[in-house]
Amino acid sequence: MGLTDEQVRAYRRDGFFSPIDVFSQAEAAGLYARFRRLEEELGEEVQKRLRIKAHLPYPWLCEIVRDDRLLDAVEAVIGPDILCWGASFFTKKAGDQRYVSWHTDSFYYGIEPAETLTAWVSFNISDEVSGAVRYVPGSHLSPAEHEFFPNEKNLITNGQTVLGVVEEDAVMAVLQPGQVAFHHESVVHGSAPNCSDHDRIGLSIHYVSPDVRETRIEGATAMLVRGEDHHGHWGWDPEPVEDHDTTCLAALAEIHARYRSAADQKVVAGVKQ
């Protein structure tokens, strides 16, 4: 189905767009059930284990990343050649008091040009009570400076926080199960605690066109999910053949450590952009 020209203009103007209908509520219920089984299998929060390339060891998550309905919408923004370089779960259980401070994703990345499109896929209801993501319209058009306020309740480990956000200016991305929000890597966003009686589960998927490169992580890899790569800036991720694929789990652990090290080095150096 893709996006209309007006919707693409809204994304470019505001730095985000939602909601986008992708998966049916029945499909979303199935995804949530698989997520719950995965959490039981791992014996801990999925987001503690599966960061940066959460999809890599699981064919069913790779199917989400490659879903044609989702890619049709992505293509409307970044073009017909599409790489997926990463994905992470962001989850809050019912009554979870953890939050995500105001930040930009660009702080963590070395993407040049800074043109990652993130698709935030909601496995269940994400609303005001459950701590839906909020965006500051137009904030992707100017650099944001972060300060560091580590807090055990902040899902951002180093507590990166953009100061001076006028909360009344923020727009909440209310999503029904199966709906998706798009956001630009440089838009300021965050989310409040989950005060509801249900989980709030989101899979955040990162897409770029092949002309974009990662400059902070040597040997960065990605999956070609549509079209062709005529640039060769990225190596290739391994493909999972089964859930908990051992080769892909090893690759996931290695790349997660490298991204964490790069982010920690920025904090130690006091880099705020």
Steps between C-alpha positions, in 0.01 A plus 500: 500500500785740577451860607337789321703802390333701776604246762859501376502880516373481859784260589761731345350808669445355849762225515237234567169367373235274652293295511572278201282192458722200424407187695145393589403480865486121466855498363613730781346266757701215346819708516436587863444131584831409331670781690370362830626151411838645407524677834424174679766321297762765575411516868542876512375818336538474125634856478788411732621233258382618161631846413647657185415199280216334691360337187823329403464160680127451427337429161161627619648839592681515165159447338374816674803694381439382143121527495399649163228716653750661732764535229248666265465779756876518559563519125275805471746685724850367419461345156491149348838376629474424871739365762404402854802556723336446836201442726438517874214419734372772731266350757326609816300256707167595656568748778864537392637828637793516261508771237703619201647849536483758221771409251593457136608169350776682313693522827566126477554475126776595262265499201606742223295661373278473809205343323394190692125443485375311805177302482354450849272195474243471778420145613218626723336828600741790548319802642528778757440272798747233385778747417484547124789667320479879474674708233597867480390615150775649286776430752689289243580816303749640754772337715402383848738508795482229767596505866556180699276407794528125572194366678405139570149571374622642169508237225785701343800363685716813507207732560548712189244781524419795275433798725250780445227292336161669525284200578185674379655504151543123490264279299410152620503208256195306616507158333258212486637144476669456162536870425836664439660840563786630282761737636821662382812419701556866596151578633479554876280238663439317827233315695347494846446203737234239430219569745258260332403141581648364175843468343629752246716313249670667204752376244709788368641423151772712335506547121732695269565529129832341389669835433500560877792366706584434865820688588555413868486121476762339277360216291136596555253248358140501383233297318393593149122478530394659169662606175876506440814634667723684251721662765654223713527699821361214710597138553230236518328365809472123536156348438331297776390146413316443829402682817797571730730448202846461657694671220269799509501516882878523493487775239237683706711489817808624317331795329308595816826522692654720230204739496493519880874573509464777240213660695686474832806663346288797399374535856850478649619761252208725589372508143151645509385494138 
